[in-house]
Amino acid sequence: MADTVLGVEYYYVTVPDEPGEGQRILSALKDGGVNLLAFLGFPQDDGRSQLDLVPDDPQSLRAAAE
């Protein structure tokens, strides 16, 4: 089976490194109708975490973020 390469746009948001912050962002995106192909969360050094978001439709993510 051949591999498929897909070019995508990704976005990121930083949030406080506290329980529930990732869920807050992901729930807001879900409620805004955003379909994510992937996401990744990891802590940063300053007490914050970064969430990388790969939307199926980048315009839907931008609209939900506004």
SULWOPE-V53233 format. One record per backbone hydrogen bond with DSSP energy under -0.5 kcal/mol. NH is the residue of the N-H (numbers start at 1). CO is the residue of the C=O. Records with the same first field share a line. If there is no record, write none. Layout:
NH = CO, CO
This chain:
11 = 53
13 = 51
15 = 49
17 = 47
18 = 16
21 = 18
24 = 20
25 = 21
26 = 22
27 = 23
28 = 24
29 = 25
30 = 26
31 = 27
32 = 28
33 = 30
34 = 29
36 = 34
37 = 54
38 = 54
40 = 52
42 = 50
44 = 48
47 = 44
49 = 15
50 = 42
51 = 13
52 = 40, 50
53 = 11
54 = 38
55 = 53
56 = 35
60 = 57
61 = 57
62 = 58
63 = 59
64 = 60
65 = 61
66 = 62
